[in-house]
């Protein structure tokens, strides 16, 4: 009886162990999911411990998600601004500089117009210090 149980359980045990060992770990990242009906442009603001920067644009198609940052998140707070090109915007009270028509990476948050950029209000995303976060945008 014991030999029969070993023959039945051992293959199952090895199969389960192999599946666990070959499964890739979930990748930590900052993702944005666009639950709206329109394609959306997303900009990101953040503080790296030394300086503020803003960066954009990620184009997020309707009903899809895009990864903005790869790897474990290094900060608790991130800031997002998004616009769908029509009437829809997702904005907030923390201002960053943007370049409306082109991709950008802008150091600092001050004197946007003086430096040739537009100024927009970004909304705060509190990740709770988790290594991975997904933010949804919806109508």
Secondary structure, DSSP 8 states (H G I E B T S, - for coil): -HHHHHHHHHHHHHHHHHHHHHS-----EEEEEE-SSS-EEEEEEEE-SS-EEEEEEEEE-TTEEEEEEESS---SEEEEEEE-SSS-EE--SEEEEE-TTS-EEEE-SS-TGGGT-EEEEEEEEE-TT-S-EEEEE--
